Amino acid sequence: MPTEAEIDEAIDMLLAKKPFFTVEDFRYQLNLSRTYAYRVTAQLAKAGKLRNIGIGRTKLYARGEKRGESNKE
């Protein structure tokens, strides 16, 4: 299982190539199973580190809100 630092580094590398990535991109970057990759990206989206910009079942992720901050009004 990758550490939080390894996950952050993988996200940075993926987003350096283009402004979004798929779960498959994330999966292959970290050599994860499909199930685990979906679980991790869902947790990161829930935490606000990633933002799902896909439509329907197509999961595309971009950088979320600033790390550690939430958008509350």
PQR file of N, CA, C, O and H, with PARSE charges and radii, in Angstrom:
ATOM      1  N   MET A   1       0.841  -1.184   0.000 -0.4000 1.5000
ATOM      2  CA  MET A   1       0.000   0.000   0.000 -0.0000 2.0000
ATOM      3  C   MET A   1       0.885   1.245   0.000  0.5500 1.7000
ATOM      4  O   MET A   1       1.868   1.312   0.737 -0.5500 1.4000
ATOM      5  N   PRO A   2       0.538   2.217  -0.817 -0.5600 1.5000
ATOM      6  CA  PRO A   2       1.346   3.437  -0.882  0.2800 2.0000
ATOM      7  C   PRO A   2       1.111   4.330   0.333  0.5500 1.7000
ATOM      8  O   PRO A   2       0.036   4.328   0.933 -0.5500 1.4000
ATOM      9  N   THR A   3       2.138   5.085   0.674 -0.4000 1.5000
ATOM     10  CA  THR A   3       2.024   6.045   1.770 -0.0000 2.0000
ATOM     11  C   THR A   3       1.331   7.308   1.256  0.5500 1.7000
ATOM     12  O   THR A   3       1.147   7.482   0.052 -0.5500 1.4000
ATOM     13  H   THR A   3       3.012   5.087   0.187  0.4000 1.0000
ATOM     14  N   GLU A   4       0.955   8.173   2.174 -0.4000 1.5000
ATOM     15  CA  GLU A   4       0.321   9.431   1.793 -0.0000 2.0000
ATOM     16  C   GLU A   4       1.261  10.265   0.923  0.5500 1.7000
ATOM     17  O   GLU A   4       0.822  10.910  -0.029 -0.5500 1.4000
ATOM     18  H   GLU A   4       1.104   8.032   3.153  0.4000 1.0000
ATOM     19  N   ALA A   5       2.549  10.252   1.249 -0.4000 1.5000
ATOM     20  CA  ALA A   5       3.541  10.999   0.460 -0.0000 2.0000
ATOM     21  C   ALA A   5       3.650  10.444  -0.956  0.5500 1.7000
ATOM     22  O   ALA A   5       3.768  11.209  -1.913 -0.5500 1.4000
ATOM     23  H   ALA A   5       2.906   9.728   2.023  0.4000 1.0000
ATOM     24  N   GLU A   6       3.613   9.126  -1.095 -0.4000 1.5000
ATOM     25  CA  GLU A   6       3.679   8.502  -2.419 -0.0000 2.0000
ATOM     26  C   GLU A   6       2.434   8.833  -3.237  0.5500 1.7000
ATOM     27  O   GLU A   6       2.524   9.057  -4.444 -0.5500 1.4000
ATOM     28  H   GLU A   6       3.517   8.505  -0.317  0.4000 1.0000
ATOM     29  N   ILE A   7       1.288   8.863  -2.590 -0.4000 1.5000
ATOM     30  CA  ILE A   7       0.041   9.217  -3.275 -0.0000 2.0000
ATOM     31  C   ILE A   7       0.098  10.668  -3.739  0.5500 1.7000
ATOM     32  O   ILE A   7      -0.252  10.969  -4.880 -0.5500 1.4000
ATOM     33  H   ILE A   7       1.215   8.681  -1.610  0.4000 1.0000
ATOM     34  N   ASP A   8       0.538  11.569  -2.860 -0.4000 1.5000
ATOM     35  CA  ASP A   8       0.651  12.986  -3.232 -0.0000 2.0000
ATOM     36  C   ASP A   8       1.617  13.178  -4.395  0.5500 1.7000
ATOM     37  O   ASP A   8       1.348  13.960  -5.307 -0.5500 1.4000
ATOM     38  H   ASP A   8       0.822  11.324  -1.933  0.4000 1.0000
ATOM     39  N   GLU A   9       2.739  12.465  -4.364 -0.4000 1.5000
ATOM     40  CA  GLU A   9       3.727  12.560  -5.436 -0.0000 2.0000
ATOM     41  C   GLU A   9       3.150  12.050  -6.757  0.5500 1.7000
ATOM     42  O   GLU A   9       3.376  12.654  -7.806 -0.5500 1.4000
ATOM     43  H   GLU A   9       2.957  11.830  -3.623  0.4000 1.0000
ATOM     44  N   ALA A  10       2.408  10.945  -6.711 -0.4000 1.5000
ATOM     45  CA  ALA A  10       1.795  10.393  -7.919 -0.0000 2.0000
ATOM     46  C   ALA A  10       0.784  11.374  -8.510  0.5500 1.7000
ATOM     47  O   ALA A  10       0.735  11.561  -9.725 -0.5500 1.4000
ATOM     48  H   ALA A  10       2.225  10.454  -5.859  0.4000 1.0000
ATOM     49  N   ILE A  11      -0.016  11.995  -7.655 -0.4000 1.5000
ATOM     50  CA  ILE A  11      -1.000  12.982  -8.124 -0.0000 2.0000
ATOM     51  C   ILE A  11      -0.285  14.163  -8.768  0.5500 1.7000
ATOM     52  O   ILE A  11      -0.690  14.630  -9.833 -0.5500 1.4000
ATOM     53  H   ILE A  11       0.024  11.844  -6.668  0.4000 1.0000
ATOM     54  N   ASP A  12       0.774  14.646  -8.130 -0.4000 1.5000
ATOM     55  CA  ASP A  12       1.543  15.757  -8.691 -0.0000 2.0000
ATOM     56  C   ASP A  12       2.112  15.401 -10.061  0.5500 1.7000
ATOM     57  O   ASP A  12       2.068  16.213 -10.985 -0.5500 1.4000
ATOM     58  H   ASP A  12       1.103  14.267  -7.265  0.4000 1.0000
ATOM     59  N   MET A  13       2.641  14.200 -10.188 -0.4000 1.5000
ATOM     60  CA  MET A  13       3.205  13.756 -11.465 -0.0000 2.0000
ATOM     61  C   MET A  13       2.135  13.656 -12.544  0.5500 1.7000
ATOM     62  O   MET A  13       2.361  14.070 -13.681 -0.5500 1.4000
ATOM     63  H   MET A  13       2.676  13.541  -9.437  0.4000 1.0000
ATOM     64  N   LEU A  14       0.975  13.111 -12.197 -0.4000 1.5000
ATOM     65  CA  LEU A  14      -0.104  12.982 -13.167 -0.0000 2.0000
ATOM     66  C   LEU A  14      -0.620  14.350 -13.606  0.5500 1.7000
ATOM     67  O   LEU A  14      -0.882  14.568 -14.789 -0.5500 1.4000
ATOM     68  H   LEU A  14       0.792  12.776 -11.273  0.4000 1.0000
ATOM     69  N   LEU A  15      -0.766  15.267 -12.656 -0.4000 1.5000
ATOM     70  CA  LEU A  15      -1.295  16.595 -12.982 -0.0000 2.0000
ATOM     71  C   LEU A  15      -0.256  17.483 -13.651  0.5500 1.7000
ATOM     72  O   LEU A  15      -0.613  18.520 -14.211 -0.5500 1.4000
ATOM     73  H   LEU A  15      -0.554  15.089 -11.695  0.4000 1.0000
ATOM     74  N   ALA A  16       1.004  17.112 -13.610 -0.4000 1.5000
ATOM     75  CA  ALA A  16       2.042  17.856 -14.325 -0.0000 2.0000
ATOM     76  C   ALA A  16       1.932  17.598 -15.833  0.5500 1.7000
ATOM     77  O   ALA A  16       2.323  18.437 -16.645 -0.5500 1.4000
ATOM     78  H   ALA A  16       1.294  16.270 -13.155  0.4000 1.0000
ATOM     79  N   LYS A  17       1.398  16.432 -16.195 -0.4000 1.5000
ATOM     80  CA  LYS A  17       1.270  16.054 -17.602 -0.0000 2.0000
ATOM     81  C   LYS A  17       0.040  16.687 -18.253  0.5500 1.7000
ATOM     82  O   LYS A  17       0.096  17.108 -19.408 -0.5500 1.4000
ATOM     83  H   LYS A  17       1.080  15.751 -15.536  0.4000 1.0000
ATOM     84  N   LYS A  18      -1.066  16.754 -17.517 -0.4000 1.5000
ATOM     85  CA  LYS A  18      -2.317  17.339 -18.003 -0.0000 2.0000
ATOM     86  C   LYS A  18      -3.156  17.752 -16.806  0.5500 1.7000
ATOM     87  O   LYS A  18      -2.868  17.310 -15.693 -0.5500 1.4000
ATOM     88  H   LYS A  18      -1.112  16.412 -16.579  0.4000 1.0000
ATOM     89  N   PRO A  19      -4.185  18.582 -16.983 -0.5600 1.5000
ATOM     90  CA  PRO A  19      -4.925  19.120 -15.831  0.2800 2.0000
ATOM     91  C   PRO A  19      -5.889  18.139 -15.153  0.5500 1.7000
ATOM     92  O   PRO A  19      -6.555  18.508 -14.186 -0.5500 1.4000
ATOM     93  N   PHE A  20      -5.972  16.922 -15.636 -0.4000 1.5000
ATOM     94  CA  PHE A  20      -6.869  15.921 -15.045 -0.0000 2.0000
ATOM     95  C   PHE A  20      -6.285  14.543 -15.282  0.5500 1.7000
ATOM     96  O   PHE A  20      -5.380  14.375 -16.100 -0.5500 1.4000
ATOM     97  H   PHE A  20      -5.431  16.622 -16.422  0.4000 1.0000
ATOM     98  N   PHE A  21      -6.809  13.548 -14.558 -0.4000 1.5000
ATOM     99  CA  PHE A  21      -6.387  12.166 -14.768 -0.0000 2.0000
ATOM    100  C   PHE A  21      -7.542  11.233 -14.463  0.5500 1.7000
ATOM    101  O   PHE A  21      -8.506  11.615 -13.799 -0.5500 1.4000
ATOM    102  H   PHE A  21      -7.545  13.685 -13.894  0.4000 1.0000
ATOM    103  N   THR A  22      -7.438  10.013 -14.951 -0.4000 1.5000
ATOM    104  CA  THR A  22      -8.455   8.991 -14.706 -0.0000 2.0000
ATOM    105  C   THR A  22      -8.011   8.093 -13.559  0.5500 1.7000
ATOM    106  O   THR A  22      -6.857   8.135 -13.133 -0.5500 1.4000
ATOM    107  H   THR A  22      -6.656   9.703 -15.490  0.4000 1.0000
ATOM    108  N   VAL A  23      -8.930   7.291 -13.070 -0.4000 1.5000
ATOM    109  CA  VAL A  23      -8.590   6.322 -12.037 -0.0000 2.0000
ATOM    110  C   VAL A  23      -7.574   5.317 -12.592  0.5500 1.7000
ATOM    111  O   VAL A  23      -6.693   4.856 -11.867 -0.5500 1.4000
ATOM    112  H   VAL A  23      -9.868   7.257 -13.415  0.4000 1.0000
ATOM    113  N   GLU A  24      -7.699   4.988 -13.860 -0.4000 1.5000
ATOM    114  CA  GLU A  24      -6.748   4.062 -14.475 -0.0000 2.0000
ATOM    115  C   GLU A  24      -5.346   4.663 -14.500  0.5500 1.7000
ATOM    116  O   GLU A  24      -4.369   3.961 -14.235 -0.5500 1.4000
ATOM    117  H   GLU A  24      -8.415   5.363 -14.449  0.4000 1.0000
ATOM    118  N   ASP A  25      -5.235   5.960 -14.818 -0.4000 1.5000
ATOM    119  CA  ASP A  25      -3.934   6.635 -14.772 -0.0000 2.0000
ATOM    120  C   ASP A  25      -3.334   6.519 -13.361  0.5500 1.7000
ATOM    121  O   ASP A  25      -2.164   6.174 -13.195 -0.5500 1.4000
ATOM    122  H   ASP A  25      -6.028   6.529 -15.033  0.4000 1.0000
ATOM    123  N   PHE A  26      -4.155   6.812 -12.363 -0.4000 1.5000
ATOM    124  CA  PHE A  26      -3.736   6.764 -10.959 -0.0000 2.0000
ATOM    125  C   PHE A  26      -3.326   5.341 -10.585  0.5500 1.7000
ATOM    126  O   PHE A  26      -2.315   5.124  -9.917 -0.5500 1.4000
ATOM    127  H   PHE A  26      -5.106   7.093 -12.498  0.4000 1.0000
ATOM    128  N   ARG A  27      -4.117   4.400 -11.023 -0.4000 1.5000
ATOM    129  CA  ARG A  27      -3.866   2.987 -10.724 -0.0000 2.0000
ATOM    130  C   ARG A  27      -2.513   2.543 -11.262  0.5500 1.7000
ATOM    131  O   ARG A  27      -1.731   1.915 -10.550 -0.5500 1.4000
ATOM    132  H   ARG A  27      -4.938   4.577 -11.565  0.4000 1.0000
ATOM    133  N   TYR A  28      -2.241   2.870 -12.517 -0.4000 1.5000
ATOM    134  CA  TYR A  28      -0.980   2.441 -13.117 -0.0000 2.0000
ATOM    135  C   TYR A  28       0.214   3.207 -12.561  0.5500 1.7000
ATOM    136  O   TYR A  28       1.314   2.659 -12.485 -0.5500 1.4000
ATOM    137  H   TYR A  28      -2.877   3.380 -13.096  0.4000 1.0000
ATOM    138  N   GLN A  29       0.017   4.453 -12.174 -0.4000 1.5000
ATOM    139  CA  GLN A  29       1.107   5.249 -11.590 -0.0000 2.0000
ATOM    140  C   GLN A  29       1.607   4.619 -10.292  0.5500 1.7000
ATOM    141  O   GLN A  29       2.805   4.633 -10.010 -0.5500 1.4000
ATOM    142  H   GLN A  29      -0.877   4.898 -12.235  0.4000 1.0000
ATOM    143  N   LEU A  30       0.686   4.065  -9.504 -0.4000 1.5000
ATOM    144  CA  LEU A  30       1.041   3.488  -8.206 -0.0000 2.0000
ATOM    145  C   LEU A  30       0.997   1.958  -8.168  0.5500 1.7000
ATOM    146  O   LEU A  30       1.232   1.352  -7.123 -0.5500 1.4000
ATOM    147  H   LEU A  30      -0.287   4.053  -9.732  0.4000 1.0000
ATOM    148  N   ASN A  31       0.693   1.336  -9.317 -0.4000 1.5000
ATOM    149  CA  ASN A  31       0.621  -0.117  -9.396 -0.0000 2.0000
ATOM    150  C   ASN A  31      -0.385  -0.677  -8.384  0.5500 1.7000
ATOM    151  O   ASN A  31      -0.046  -1.534  -7.569 -0.5500 1.4000
ATOM    152  H   ASN A  31       0.502   1.828 -10.166  0.4000 1.0000
ATOM    153  N   LEU A  32      -1.620  -0.184  -8.447 -0.4000 1.5000
ATOM    154  CA  LEU A  32      -2.687  -0.583  -7.530 -0.0000 2.0000
ATOM    155  C   LEU A  32      -3.719  -1.447  -8.245  0.5500 1.7000
ATOM    156  O   LEU A  32      -3.802  -1.453  -9.474 -0.5500 1.4000
ATOM    157  H   LEU A  32      -1.896   0.513  -9.109  0.4000 1.0000
ATOM    158  N   SER A  33      -4.491  -2.165  -7.469 -0.4000 1.5000
ATOM    159  CA  SER A  33      -5.622  -2.890  -8.044 -0.0000 2.0000
ATOM    160  C   SER A  33      -6.698  -1.867  -8.405  0.5500 1.7000
ATOM    161  O   SER A  33      -6.718  -0.760  -7.867 -0.5500 1.4000
ATOM    162  H   SER A  33      -4.424  -2.161  -6.471  0.4000 1.0000
ATOM    163  N   ARG A  34      -7.570  -2.238  -9.300 -0.4000 1.5000
ATOM    164  CA  ARG A  34      -8.654  -1.328  -9.713 -0.0000 2.0000
ATOM    165  C   ARG A  34      -9.520  -0.938  -8.517  0.5500 1.7000
ATOM    166  O   ARG A  34      -9.849   0.235  -8.342 -0.5500 1.4000
ATOM    167  H   ARG A  34      -7.554  -3.137  -9.737  0.4000 1.0000
ATOM    168  N   THR A  35      -9.888  -1.918  -7.698 -0.4000 1.5000
ATOM    169  CA  THR A  35     -10.744  -1.661  -6.534 -0.0000 2.0000
ATOM    170  C   THR A  35     -10.090  -0.699  -5.564  0.5500 1.7000
ATOM    171  O   THR A  35     -10.735   0.234  -5.085 -0.5500 1.4000
ATOM    172  H   THR A  35      -9.621  -2.872  -7.840  0.4000 1.0000
ATOM    173  N   TYR A  36      -8.813  -0.916  -5.268 -0.4000 1.5000
ATOM    174  CA  TYR A  36      -8.121  -0.057  -4.312 -0.0000 2.0000
ATOM    175  C   TYR A  36      -7.952   1.354  -4.880  0.5500 1.7000
ATOM    176  O   TYR A  36      -8.083   2.333  -4.146 -0.5500 1.4000
ATOM    177  H   TYR A  36      -8.290  -1.674  -5.657  0.4000 1.0000
ATOM    178  N   ALA A  37      -7.666   1.463  -6.164 -0.4000 1.5000
ATOM    179  CA  ALA A  37      -7.510   2.784  -6.791 -0.0000 2.0000
ATOM    180  C   ALA A  37      -8.816   3.578  -6.707  0.5500 1.7000
ATOM    181  O   ALA A  37      -8.792   4.769  -6.399 -0.5500 1.4000
ATOM    182  H   ALA A  37      -7.560   0.668  -6.760  0.4000 1.0000
ATOM    183  N   TYR A  38      -9.947   2.935  -6.975 -0.4000 1.5000
ATOM    184  CA  TYR A  38     -11.239   3.621  -6.857 -0.0000 2.0000
ATOM    185  C   TYR A  38     -11.502   4.037  -5.415  0.5500 1.7000
ATOM    186  O   TYR A  38     -12.011   5.130  -5.166 -0.5500 1.4000
ATOM    187  H   TYR A  38      -9.966   1.967  -7.224  0.4000 1.0000
ATOM    188  N   ARG A  39     -11.162   3.180  -4.473 -0.4000 1.5000
ATOM    189  CA  ARG A  39     -11.378   3.485  -3.059 -0.0000 2.0000
ATOM    190  C   ARG A  39     -10.541   4.694  -2.633  0.5500 1.7000
ATOM    191  O   ARG A  39     -11.051   5.597  -1.969 -0.5500 1.4000
ATOM    192  H   ARG A  39     -10.748   2.292  -4.674  0.4000 1.0000
ATOM    193  N   VAL A  40      -9.263   4.714  -3.010 -0.4000 1.5000
ATOM    194  CA  VAL A  40      -8.374   5.810  -2.621 -0.0000 2.0000
ATOM    195  C   VAL A  40      -8.812   7.122  -3.260  0.5500 1.7000
ATOM    196  O   VAL A  40      -8.861   8.147  -2.580 -0.5500 1.4000
ATOM    197  H   VAL A  40      -8.849   3.981  -3.550  0.4000 1.0000
ATOM    198  N   THR A  41      -9.131   7.111  -4.556 -0.4000 1.5000
ATOM    199  CA  THR A  41      -9.548   8.353  -5.212 -0.0000 2.0000
ATOM    200  C   THR A  41     -10.860   8.867  -4.628  0.5500 1.7000
ATOM    201  O   THR A  41     -11.043  10.079  -4.511 -0.5500 1.4000
ATOM    202  H   THR A  41      -9.091   6.278  -5.108  0.4000 1.0000
ATOM    203  N   ALA A  42     -11.770   7.979  -4.262 -0.4000 1.5000
ATOM    204  CA  ALA A  42     -13.027   8.401  -3.634 -0.0000 2.0000
ATOM    205  C   ALA A  42     -12.750   9.051  -2.280  0.5500 1.7000
ATOM    206  O   ALA A  42     -13.366  10.062  -1.943 -0.5500 1.4000
ATOM    207  H   ALA A  42     -11.621   6.995  -4.357  0.4000 1.0000
ATOM    208  N   GLN A  43     -11.832   8.480  -1.503 -0.4000 1.5000
ATOM    209  CA  GLN A  43     -11.479   9.059  -0.204 -0.0000 2.0000
ATOM    210  C   GLN A  43     -10.817  10.426  -0.374  0.5500 1.7000
ATOM    211  O   GLN A  43     -11.092  11.352   0.389 -0.5500 1.4000
ATOM    212  H   GLN A  43     -11.332   7.659  -1.777  0.4000 1.0000
ATOM    213  N   LEU A  44      -9.947  10.549  -1.373 -0.4000 1.5000
ATOM    214  CA  LEU A  44      -9.277  11.825  -1.629 -0.0000 2.0000
ATOM    215  C   LEU A  44     -10.277  12.890  -2.085  0.5500 1.7000
ATOM    216  O   LEU A  44     -10.149  14.061  -1.726 -0.5500 1.4000
ATOM    217  H   LEU A  44      -9.723   9.797  -1.993  0.4000 1.0000
ATOM    218  N   ALA A  45     -11.270  12.480  -2.874 -0.4000 1.5000
ATOM    219  CA  ALA A  45     -12.306  13.419  -3.313 -0.0000 2.0000
ATOM    220  C   ALA A  45     -13.163  13.850  -2.124  0.5500 1.7000
ATOM    221  O   ALA A  45     -13.512  15.024  -2.001 -0.5500 1.4000
ATOM    222  H   ALA A  45     -11.374  11.529  -3.165  0.4000 1.0000
ATOM    223  N   LYS A  46     -13.493  12.921  -1.269 -0.4000 1.5000
ATOM    224  CA  LYS A  46     -14.291  13.242  -0.087 -0.0000 2.0000
ATOM    225  C   LYS A  46     -13.544  14.198   0.838  0.5500 1.7000
ATOM    226  O   LYS A  46     -14.152  15.065   1.466 -0.5500 1.4000
ATOM    227  H   LYS A  46     -13.210  11.967  -1.369  0.4000 1.0000
ATOM    228  N   ALA A  47     -12.225  14.037   0.918 -0.4000 1.5000
ATOM    229  CA  ALA A  47     -11.394  14.902   1.750 -0.0000 2.0000
ATOM    230  C   ALA A  47     -11.118  16.259   1.099  0.5500 1.7000
ATOM    231  O   ALA A  47     -10.581  17.161   1.741 -0.5500 1.4000
ATOM    232  H   ALA A  47     -11.731  13.333   0.408  0.4000 1.0000
ATOM    233  N   GLY A  48     -11.490  16.400  -0.185 -0.4000 1.5000
ATOM    234  CA  GLY A  48     -11.300  17.669  -0.874 -0.0000 2.0000
ATOM    235  C   GLY A  48      -9.957  17.819  -1.574  0.5500 1.7000
ATOM    236  O   GLY A  48      -9.673  18.877  -2.136 -0.5500 1.4000
ATOM    237  H   GLY A  48     -11.926  15.667  -0.706  0.4000 1.0000
ATOM    238  N   LYS A  49      -9.128  16.780  -1.551 -0.4000 1.5000
ATOM    239  CA  LYS A  49      -7.828  16.857  -2.232 -0.0000 2.0000
ATOM    240  C   LYS A  49      -7.977  16.694  -3.736  0.5500 1.7000
ATOM    241  O   LYS A  49      -7.163  17.211  -4.501 -0.5500 1.4000
ATOM    242  H   LYS A  49      -9.359  15.921  -1.095  0.4000 1.0000
ATOM    243  N   LEU A  50      -9.018  15.974  -4.165 -0.4000 1.5000
ATOM    244  CA  LEU A  50      -9.320  15.806  -5.580 -0.0000 2.0000
ATOM    245  C   LEU A  50     -10.751  16.250  -5.830  0.5500 1.7000
ATOM    246  O   LEU A  50     -11.577  16.296  -4.919 -0.5500 1.4000
ATOM    247  H   LEU A  50      -9.679  15.554  -3.544  0.4000 1.0000
ATOM    248  N   ARG A  51     -11.023  16.576  -7.086 -0.4000 1.5000
ATOM    249  CA  ARG A  51     -12.366  16.992  -7.485 -0.0000 2.0000
ATOM    250  C   ARG A  51     -12.749  16.169  -8.709  0.5500 1.7000
ATOM    251  O   ARG A  51     -12.019  16.159  -9.700 -0.5500 1.4000
ATOM    252  H   ARG A  51     -10.352  16.539  -7.826  0.4000 1.0000
ATOM    253  N   ASN A  52     -13.884  15.482  -8.650 -0.4000 1.5000
ATOM    254  CA  ASN A  52     -14.359  14.677  -9.770 -0.0000 2.0000
ATOM    255  C   ASN A  52     -14.987  15.617 -10.803  0.5500 1.7000
ATOM    256  O   ASN A  52     -16.003  16.257 -10.532 -0.5500 1.4000
ATOM    257  H   ASN A  52     -14.477  15.490  -7.845  0.4000 1.0000
ATOM    258  N   ILE A  53     -14.375  15.692 -11.983 -0.4000 1.5000
ATOM    259  CA  ILE A  53     -14.900  16.550 -13.047 -0.0000 2.0000
ATOM    260  C   ILE A  53     -15.501  15.722 -14.171  0.5500 1.7000
ATOM    261  O   ILE A  53     -15.854  16.255 -15.223 -0.5500 1.4000
ATOM    262  H   ILE A  53     -13.550  15.171 -12.203  0.4000 1.0000
ATOM    263  N   GLY A  54     -15.615  14.421 -13.947 -0.4000 1.5000
ATOM    264  CA  GLY A  54     -16.189  13.543 -14.955 -0.0000 2.0000
ATOM    265  C   GLY A  54     -17.704  13.619 -14.964  0.5500 1.7000
ATOM    266  O   GLY A  54     -18.323  14.243 -14.102 -0.5500 1.4000
ATOM    267  H   GLY A  54     -15.327  13.988 -13.093  0.4000 1.0000
ATOM    268  N   ILE A  55     -18.281  12.969 -15.956 -0.4000 1.5000
ATOM    269  CA  ILE A  55     -19.736  12.939 -16.104 -0.0000 2.0000
ATOM    270  C   ILE A  55     -20.191  11.483 -15.971  0.5500 1.7000
ATOM    271  O   ILE A  55     -19.642  10.587 -16.610 -0.5500 1.4000
ATOM    272  H   ILE A  55     -17.779  12.461 -16.656  0.4000 1.0000
ATOM    273  N   GLY A  56     -21.198  11.270 -15.133 -0.4000 1.5000
ATOM    274  CA  GLY A  56     -21.740   9.918 -14.962 -0.0000 2.0000
ATOM    275  C   GLY A  56     -20.713   8.971 -14.382  0.5500 1.7000
ATOM    276  O   GLY A  56     -20.088   9.256 -13.360 -0.5500 1.4000
ATOM    277  H   GLY A  56     -21.644  11.998 -14.613  0.4000 1.0000
ATOM    278  N   ARG A  57     -20.548   7.838 -15.047 -0.4000 1.5000
ATOM    279  CA  ARG A  57     -19.632   6.816 -14.553 -0.0000 2.0000
ATOM    280  C   ARG A  57     -18.179   7.101 -14.908  0.5500 1.7000
ATOM    281  O   ARG A  57     -17.280   6.413 -14.425 -0.5500 1.4000
ATOM    282  H   ARG A  57     -21.055   7.607 -15.877  0.4000 1.0000
ATOM    283  N   THR A  58     -17.937   8.103 -15.744 -0.4000 1.5000
ATOM    284  CA  THR A  58     -16.571   8.449 -16.132 -0.0000 2.0000
ATOM    285  C   THR A  58     -15.939   9.303 -15.051  0.5500 1.7000
ATOM    286  O   THR A  58     -16.328  10.455 -14.855 -0.5500 1.4000
ATOM    287  H   THR A  58     -18.667   8.662 -16.136  0.4000 1.0000
ATOM    288  N   LYS A  59     -14.980   8.752 -14.361 -0.4000 1.5000
ATOM    289  CA  LYS A  59     -14.307   9.470 -13.286 -0.0000 2.0000
ATOM    290  C   LYS A  59     -13.066  10.165 -13.837  0.5500 1.7000
ATOM    291  O   LYS A  59     -12.118   9.509 -14.269 -0.5500 1.4000
ATOM    292  H   LYS A  59     -14.664   7.816 -14.521  0.4000 1.0000
ATOM    293  N   LEU A  60     -13.078  11.480 -13.819 -0.4000 1.5000
ATOM    294  CA  LEU A  60     -11.916  12.294 -14.152 -0.0000 2.0000
ATOM    295  C   LEU A  60     -11.643  13.165 -12.942  0.5500 1.7000
ATOM    296  O   LEU A  60     -12.557  13.779 -12.392 -0.5500 1.4000
ATOM    297  H   LEU A  60     -13.848  12.013 -13.469  0.4000 1.0000
ATOM    298  N   TYR A  61     -10.402  13.219 -12.534 -0.4000 1.5000
ATOM    299  CA  TYR A  61     -10.069  13.965 -11.331 -0.0000 2.0000
ATOM    300  C   TYR A  61      -9.129  15.120 -11.630  0.5500 1.7000
ATOM    301  O   TYR A  61      -8.209  14.999 -12.439 -0.5500 1.4000
ATOM    302  H   TYR A  61      -9.659  12.721 -12.981  0.4000 1.0000
ATOM    303  N   ALA A  62      -9.375  16.237 -10.966 -0.4000 1.5000
ATOM    304  CA  ALA A  62      -8.515  17.415 -10.994 -0.0000 2.0000
ATOM    305  C   ALA A  62      -8.164  17.740  -9.549  0.5500 1.7000
ATOM    306  O   ALA A  62      -8.728  17.164  -8.619 -0.5500 1.4000
ATOM    307  H   ALA A  62     -10.122  16.335 -10.308  0.4000 1.0000
ATOM    308  N   ARG A  63      -7.241  18.654  -9.371 -0.4000 1.5000
ATOM    309  CA  ARG A  63      -6.861  19.054  -8.014 -0.0000 2.0000
ATOM    310  C   ARG A  63      -8.074  19.639  -7.318  0.5500 1.7000
ATOM    311  O   ARG A  63      -8.838  20.390  -7.924 -0.5500 1.4000
ATOM    312  H   ARG A  63      -6.783  19.122 -10.126  0.4000 1.0000
ATOM    313  N   GLY A  64      -8.255  19.301  -6.058 -0.4000 1.5000
ATOM    314  CA  GLY A  64      -9.379  19.802  -5.282 -0.0000 2.0000
ATOM    315  C   GLY A  64      -9.076  21.158  -4.680  0.5500 1.7000
ATOM    316  O   GLY A  64      -8.193  21.879  -5.144 -0.5500 1.4000
ATOM    317  H   GLY A  64      -7.634  18.691  -5.566  0.4000 1.0000
ATOM    318  N   GLU A  65      -9.818  21.492  -3.647 -0.4000 1.5000
ATOM    319  CA  GLU A  65      -9.583  22.737  -2.922 -0.0000 2.0000
ATOM    320  C   GLU A  65      -8.165  22.705  -2.356  0.5500 1.7000
ATOM    321  O   GLU A  65      -7.512  21.661  -2.348 -0.5500 1.4000
ATOM    322  H   GLU A  65     -10.535  20.906  -3.270  0.4000 1.0000
ATOM    323  N   LYS A  66      -7.708  23.839  -1.891 -0.4000 1.5000
ATOM    324  CA  LYS A  66      -6.385  23.882  -1.281 -0.0000 2.0000
ATOM    325  C   LYS A  66      -6.322  22.866  -0.166  0.5500 1.7000
ATOM    326  O   LYS A  66      -7.284  22.698   0.584 -0.5500 1.4000
ATOM    327  H   LYS A  66      -8.239  24.687  -1.898  0.4000 1.0000
ATOM    328  N   ARG A  67      -5.220  22.201  -0.053 -0.4000 1.5000
ATOM    329  CA  ARG A  67      -5.065  21.123   0.933 -0.0000 2.0000
ATOM    330  C   ARG A  67      -5.303  21.655   2.335  0.5500 1.7000
ATOM    331  O   ARG A  67      -4.735  22.665   2.750 -0.5500 1.4000
ATOM    332  H   ARG A  67      -4.438  22.337  -0.662  0.4000 1.0000
ATOM    333  N   GLY A  68      -6.168  20.935   3.055 -0.4000 1.5000
ATOM    334  CA  GLY A  68      -6.438  21.289   4.433 -0.0000 2.0000
ATOM    335  C   GLY A  68      -7.473  22.372   4.615  0.5500 1.7000
ATOM    336  O   GLY A  68      -7.810  22.715   5.748 -0.5500 1.4000
ATOM    337  H   GLY A  68      -6.630  20.115   2.717  0.4000 1.0000
ATOM    338  N   GLU A  69      -7.991  22.926   3.524 -0.4000 1.5000
ATOM    339  CA  GLU A  69      -9.010  23.986   3.639 -0.0000 2.0000
ATOM    340  C   GLU A  69     -10.292  23.501   3.007  0.5500 1.7000
ATOM    341  O   GLU A  69     -10.276  22.656   2.112 -0.5500 1.4000
ATOM    342  H   GLU A  69      -7.717  22.647   2.603  0.4000 1.0000
ATOM    343  N   SER A  70     -11.393  24.034   3.469 -0.4000 1.5000
ATOM    344  CA  SER A  70     -12.686  23.718   2.876 -0.0000 2.0000
ATOM    345  C   SER A  70     -13.330  25.011   2.428  0.5500 1.7000
ATOM    346  O   SER A  70     -12.957  26.090   2.887 -0.5500 1.4000
ATOM    347  H   SER A  70     -11.406  24.721   4.196  0.4000 1.0000
ATOM    348  N   ASN A  71     -14.293  24.904   1.535 -0.4000 1.5000
ATOM    349  CA  ASN A  71     -14.955  26.067   0.978 -0.0000 2.0000
ATOM    350  C   ASN A  71     -16.272  26.277   1.685  0.5500 1.7000
ATOM    351  O   ASN A  71     -17.324  25.894   1.175 -0.5500 1.4000
ATOM    352  H   ASN A  71     -14.596  24.027   1.162  0.4000 1.0000
ATOM    353  N   LYS A  72     -16.221  26.894   2.879 -0.4000 1.5000
ATOM    354  CA  LYS A  72     -17.431  27.142   3.668 -0.0000 2.0000
ATOM    355  C   LYS A  72     -17.745  28.621   3.659  0.5500 1.7000
ATOM    356  O   LYS A  72     -16.852  29.461   3.769 -0.5500 1.4000
ATOM    357  H   LYS A  72     -15.366  27.205   3.294  0.4000 1.0000
ATOM    358  N   GLU A  73     -19.019  28.931   3.527 -0.4000 1.5000
ATOM    359  CA  GLU A  73     -19.446  30.339   3.541 -0.0000 2.0000
ATOM    360  C   GLU A  73     -20.366  30.592   4.695  0.5500 1.7000
ATOM    361  O   GLU A  73     -20.832  31.716   4.878 -0.5500 1.4000
ATOM    362  H   GLU A  73     -19.745  28.249   3.437  0.4000 1.0000
TER
END
